[in-house]
Amino acid sequence: MNTLEQKRHFDAIIERIERARIRVSEHHIVKIVAASKYVDADAIRDLYSIGQRAFGENKVQDLKTKSDLLEELPLEWHFIGTLQKNKINQLLSIRPHMIHSIDTLELALALQERLSREGQTLRALVQVNSAYEETKSGFMPEEFLERYAQIVHECPNLQLQGIMSIGAHSDNHAIVQKSFETTRSLFEKLPNATTCSMGMSSDFELAVKCGSNLVRLGSILFKQK
């Protein structure tokens, strides 16, 4: 797509988010993080040129490579993948805006140890497996609130912002909706939480209608003609 076509495509996605968000409230604000794991730095630069600022990567090495290539741009980098503990030092050296995927207590404690040692803080979301699927990471809903409170208490250098989940992998609208409603219900019980991150290219409108205020959009944003 040329720049004009890409801008029209981007605006059409924003209009879809607008229609969904107004179903929640006129005051409900939704942020887009562009999941850029399948595209190169030029594609990120193109999307930046039409107004997108927040980008998310699933692999630490890709985040490092792309952030270095695009260091002249004021991009807001998010780490949205599963973090292996042996990649913590490399991730912290990049200083991302936020990590979306604290999925175990062990990971939270390992991050806390390194952050404390380096005198750093890191914004973070805690992941819930609201779909109860074996293929998904995250805490089960029944333990989520207790674990979140434990991380707040034991990991002060992790500045918890809220919750993240991935919608149920199902063609059944009701099952996907239930997974989002479970996430939103937990979010509403979190003290001082500001971010409810749920919704991707295939289900973002439903996620927003269920209360998401941050969507992670990949393939739909970088769609090629």
C-alpha positions as CSV (number, residue, x, y, z in Angstrom):
1,M,0.0,0.0,0.0
2,N,1.1,3.5,-0.7
3,T,1.0,6.1,2.1
4,L,-2.4,7.4,1.3
5,E,-3.9,3.9,1.1
6,Q,-2.2,3.0,4.4
7,K,-3.6,6.1,6.1
8,R,-7.1,5.2,4.9
9,H,-6.7,1.7,6.1
10,F,-5.4,2.9,9.5
11,D,-8.2,5.4,9.8
12,A,-10.8,2.6,9.1
13,I,-9.4,0.5,12.0
14,I,-9.5,3.5,14.3
15,E,-13.2,4.1,13.3
16,R,-14.0,0.5,14.2
17,I,-12.3,1.0,17.6
18,E,-14.3,4.2,18.0
19,R,-17.6,2.5,17.4
20,A,-16.7,-0.2,19.9
21,R,-15.4,2.1,22.6
22,I,-18.5,4.4,22.5
23,R,-20.5,1.2,23.3
24,V,-18.7,1.3,26.6
25,S,-18.5,5.0,27.3
26,E,-17.8,8.2,25.4
27,H,-15.0,8.7,28.0
28,H,-13.5,5.3,27.4
29,I,-10.0,5.7,25.8
30,V,-8.3,2.9,23.8
31,K,-4.6,2.7,23.0
32,I,-3.2,0.8,20.1
33,V,0.1,-1.1,20.4
34,A,1.2,-2.2,16.9
35,A,2.5,-5.7,17.2
36,S,5.4,-5.5,14.7
37,K,6.9,-9.0,15.1
38,Y,6.4,-10.0,11.4
39,V,7.5,-6.7,9.8
40,D,10.8,-4.9,9.4
41,A,12.0,-1.5,10.5
42,D,10.8,0.2,7.3
43,A,7.2,-1.0,7.9
44,I,7.4,0.4,11.4
45,R,8.7,3.7,10.1
46,D,5.9,3.8,7.6
47,L,3.2,3.4,10.3
48,Y,5.0,5.9,12.5
49,S,4.7,8.4,9.6
50,I,0.9,8.2,9.7
51,G,0.6,8.6,13.4
52,Q,1.3,5.3,15.3
53,R,3.7,5.6,18.2
54,A,3.5,2.5,20.3
55,F,5.0,-0.8,19.0
56,G,5.3,-4.2,20.5
57,E,7.7,-7.0,19.9
58,N,7.5,-10.7,21.0
59,K,11.2,-11.5,21.1
60,V,13.9,-9.6,22.9
61,Q,16.4,-9.8,20.1
62,D,13.9,-8.4,17.6
63,L,13.1,-5.6,20.0
64,K,16.8,-4.8,20.4
65,T,17.4,-4.8,16.6
66,K,14.4,-2.7,15.6
67,S,14.8,-0.2,18.5
68,D,18.4,0.3,17.5
69,L,17.5,0.8,13.8
70,L,14.8,3.3,14.7
71,E,16.5,5.0,17.6
72,E,16.0,8.4,15.9
73,L,12.2,8.1,16.2
74,P,10.4,8.8,19.5
75,L,8.8,5.3,19.6
76,E,7.2,3.7,22.7
77,W,8.4,0.1,22.8
78,H,6.4,-2.6,24.5
79,F,7.5,-6.2,25.1
80,I,4.5,-8.4,24.5
81,G,5.9,-11.9,24.3
82,T,6.8,-14.6,26.8
83,L,10.1,-13.5,28.5
84,Q,12.7,-16.2,29.2
85,K,14.7,-15.4,32.4
86,N,18.0,-15.6,30.6
87,K,16.8,-12.7,28.4
88,I,16.1,-10.4,31.4
89,N,19.4,-8.5,31.3
90,Q,19.1,-7.8,27.6
91,L,15.5,-6.6,27.9
92,L,16.3,-4.2,30.7
93,S,19.2,-2.8,28.7
94,I,16.7,-1.7,26.1
95,R,14.5,0.0,28.7
96,P,11.1,-0.7,27.1
97,H,8.1,1.4,28.1
98,M,6.3,-1.7,29.4
99,I,6.3,-5.5,29.6
100,H,2.9,-7.0,29.1
101,S,3.6,-10.6,30.1
102,I,4.4,-11.3,33.7
103,D,3.1,-14.8,33.7
104,T,4.8,-16.5,36.7
105,L,5.9,-15.4,40.1
106,E,9.4,-16.7,39.4
107,L,9.7,-14.3,36.4
108,A,8.4,-11.4,38.5
109,L,11.0,-12.1,41.3
110,A,13.8,-12.5,38.8
111,L,12.9,-9.2,37.2
112,Q,12.7,-7.6,40.6
113,E,16.2,-8.8,41.5
114,R,17.8,-7.4,38.4
115,L,15.8,-4.1,38.5
116,S,16.8,-3.6,42.2
117,R,20.4,-4.3,41.4
118,E,20.5,-1.8,38.5
119,G,18.4,0.8,40.3
120,Q,15.7,0.6,37.6
121,T,11.9,0.3,37.5
122,L,9.8,-1.2,34.8
123,R,6.1,-0.8,34.0
124,A,4.4,-4.2,33.8
125,L,1.2,-6.0,33.2
126,V,0.4,-9.4,34.8
127,Q,-1.0,-12.0,32.4
128,V,-4.1,-14.0,33.2
129,N,-5.1,-17.2,31.4
130,S,-8.8,-16.2,31.3
131,A,-9.5,-18.7,28.6
132,Y,-8.3,-21.7,30.7
133,E,-6.3,-23.0,27.7
134,E,-3.2,-25.2,28.2
135,T,-1.5,-23.4,25.3
136,K,-1.7,-20.0,27.0
137,S,0.6,-18.6,29.7
138,G,-0.5,-16.7,32.7
139,F,-2.1,-17.1,36.1
140,M,-5.4,-18.8,36.4
141,P,-8.3,-16.4,37.2
142,E,-8.8,-18.0,40.7
143,E,-5.3,-17.2,41.8
144,F,-4.8,-14.0,39.9
145,L,-5.7,-11.4,42.5
146,E,-3.6,-13.1,45.2
147,R,-0.6,-13.3,42.9
148,Y,-1.0,-9.8,41.7
149,A,-1.0,-8.5,45.3
150,Q,2.0,-10.7,46.0
151,I,4.0,-9.2,43.1
152,V,3.0,-5.7,44.2
153,H,4.3,-6.5,47.7
154,E,7.5,-8.4,46.8
155,C,8.5,-6.6,43.6
156,P,8.4,-2.9,44.2
157,N,10.6,-2.1,41.2
158,L,7.9,-3.6,38.9
159,Q,5.4,-0.8,38.5
160,L,2.3,-2.9,37.9
161,Q,-0.2,-1.1,35.6
162,G,-2.9,-3.8,35.3
163,I,-3.7,-6.9,33.4
164,M,-3.2,-8.6,30.1
165,S,-4.9,-11.6,28.5
166,I,-5.3,-13.3,25.1
167,G,-8.9,-14.1,24.1
168,A,-10.1,-17.7,23.9
169,H,-9.0,-19.5,20.7
170,S,-12.5,-20.3,19.5
171,D,-14.9,-19.5,16.7
172,N,-17.6,-19.3,19.3
173,H,-18.3,-15.7,20.0
174,A,-19.7,-16.4,23.5
175,I,-16.6,-18.3,24.6
176,V,-14.3,-15.5,23.5
177,Q,-16.5,-12.9,25.1
178,K,-16.6,-14.8,28.4
179,S,-12.7,-14.9,28.4
180,F,-12.7,-11.1,28.0
181,E,-15.3,-10.5,30.6
182,T,-13.3,-12.6,33.1
183,T,-10.3,-10.4,32.4
184,R,-12.2,-7.2,32.8
185,S,-13.8,-8.4,36.0
186,L,-10.4,-9.0,37.5
187,F,-9.1,-5.7,36.3
188,E,-11.9,-3.9,38.1
189,K,-10.7,-5.4,41.4
190,L,-7.1,-4.3,41.0
191,P,-6.1,-1.3,43.1
192,N,-4.8,1.7,41.1
193,A,-4.7,-0.3,37.8
194,T,-5.0,1.7,34.6
195,T,-4.4,-0.8,31.8
196,C,-6.6,-3.7,30.7
197,S,-4.8,-5.1,27.7
198,M,-6.8,-7.5,25.6
199,G,-7.8,-7.8,22.0
200,M,-5.8,-8.6,18.8
201,S,-6.5,-8.3,15.1
202,S,-9.2,-11.0,15.0
203,D,-11.1,-9.9,18.1
204,F,-10.3,-6.4,19.1
205,E,-13.8,-4.9,18.6
206,L,-15.3,-7.5,21.0
207,A,-12.4,-6.9,23.4
208,V,-13.1,-3.1,23.5
209,K,-16.8,-3.7,24.0
210,C,-15.9,-5.9,27.0
211,G,-13.8,-3.0,28.4
212,S,-10.3,-3.3,27.0
213,N,-8.4,0.0,26.9
214,L,-5.3,-1.4,25.1
215,V,-5.4,-3.5,22.0
216,R,-2.4,-5.3,20.4
217,L,-2.9,-5.2,16.6
218,G,-0.5,-6.9,14.2
219,S,-1.6,-8.4,10.9
220,I,-4.6,-6.1,10.4
221,L,-2.4,-3.0,10.8
222,F,0.4,-4.2,8.5
223,K,-1.9,-5.7,5.9
224,Q,-0.4,-5.6,2.5
225,K,-2.5,-5.1,-0.6
